């Protein structure tokens, strides 16, 4: 009985191979593997830090003022900016992915407002490029930081 099953398996494999199925199956497996790698690459890194009370307060003020955070999934300064605020605060902040290959890309919007580098904040119609600590975000909200006018 064992040799009969082995013969059937060998015959099926031969027919599968002869029909091009092995090549197709191999290509499909490689394609699925590459797609998983691409999905991992373009998704932004997971935010690991917990938001402090101050970060939450600043995030609420950013949200109330309609602030926009522009960045890319591959930008280390953008990742650090997100970690400064923490995962709970980042749920309140509007983040715009500027890389065309990034998840939920808003590349056209990034270009339209004149974003030239990452991270960049848009607040009250003005651009504020660069990573900021909580004091820097607070100063930005208070109007104590020079801005860059967006390009039309």
N, C-alpha and C positions, 0 to 999 in steps of 0.2 A: 504494500500500500504506500509506503514511503517513497519507493522509487517511481511509482505512478504519478504521485503528486509532484515530485521533482521533475519528471519528464514534462508534465503539463506546464509547470512554471517556466521551464526552459523553452518550450514551444511558444508560449505566450510572449516571453521576452524576445524571442527571435522575430516573431510577427510584429511586435511593437517596434523593435529596432528597424526592421525592414521597411516599415511604414513611415519612418522618420519621426516616430513618436518620442524616441529617446532624446533626439536633438531638441525637439519642441519642448519637452518636459524640462530639459536642462536649461534652455533659454528662459522659460517661464520662471523657474526657480531663481535664476540669476537676476531676472528682472524684478521679481518680488523682493529679493535681498537688496538690490540697489535702491528700490523705492523706499524701503525701510531706512536705509542709510540717508537718503535724501531728506526724508521726513524728519529724521533726527538732526540733521545739519541745519535745516531752515527754521525749525522751531526754536523760539528763544529759550535760553537756559532757565531752569526753574529757580524762582526766588526762594532762598532758604532762610533769610533772616526774619525774625519776628519784629513787627513794628513797635516802636516805643510810643508812649503817650504823646510825646512831642511830634513825632513823625505823623501820627494820626491827626493831630491838630493842624499841622501844616498841609497835609493831604486834603483835609476838609476845606481849608481856605483855598487851596489850588482848585479844587472841584467847584467851589462856589463862584470863583472868578472865571471859570471856563478855561483854565490853563490846559495846554496841550504839550505833551512830551513826545519829541521826535527822536527816533534812534533806529538802530539795526540790531538784528539778532547776533551778529558777530562782533559787535563793538564792546570792548572790555570796559570802557568808561560808562557806557549805557547800562551794562550789567551792574557795575559798581553803584551807579545812581539808583537803580532799582533796589539794590541791597541796602543802601542808605535809608531808603524809605521803608523797606520791608514789605512782605507779601500782603499784609492786611491793608496798608496804606496804598499800595499800588492798585488795589481793586477799586479805589476811588479816583485814581489819576487816569486821564485819558492818554493812552500810549498809542503812538502811530508808528508802525513798522515801515521804514523807508527803503529797505532793500527789495528789489523787484522779486527776488526769490524767497523772501521771508514770508512766514505764515501771516495771512490776512494783510498782505502788502497794501500800503496806501502811498505808493511811490509818487503817483501823480499829485496827490495833495502835498506831499513833502516838497516837491518841485514848485508847485503853485505858490506856496507861502514863502519860498526862498531859503529853505534850509540848505546850508552849505557844509555842515559838519555835524558830528554826533557826540554826545547828546545835544539837543537844542530844545529850549522851552519857548513856547509862544504864550505870552500873557498880555492881555489888553492890547492886542494888535502889534506887539513888539517882540522881536526875537532875542533870546538870551542864550547864546551858545556856551557850551561847556558844562562839565560835571560840577555839581554843587553839593556841599554838605548841608546839614539842616540850617545852620546859621546863614549860609548863602541863599538858600531857598526863602528863608524868612526875610532877608534883606531884599530879595527880588520882589517879594510880595509887598513890601513896604515902599518900593520905588527907590531904594537906596543903591541900586546897581545900574550901571549904564547898559543900555540895550542897543540892539542893532535893528534899524528899520528893515522890515522885510522888503524884498525886491518884488515889484509887481509882475 
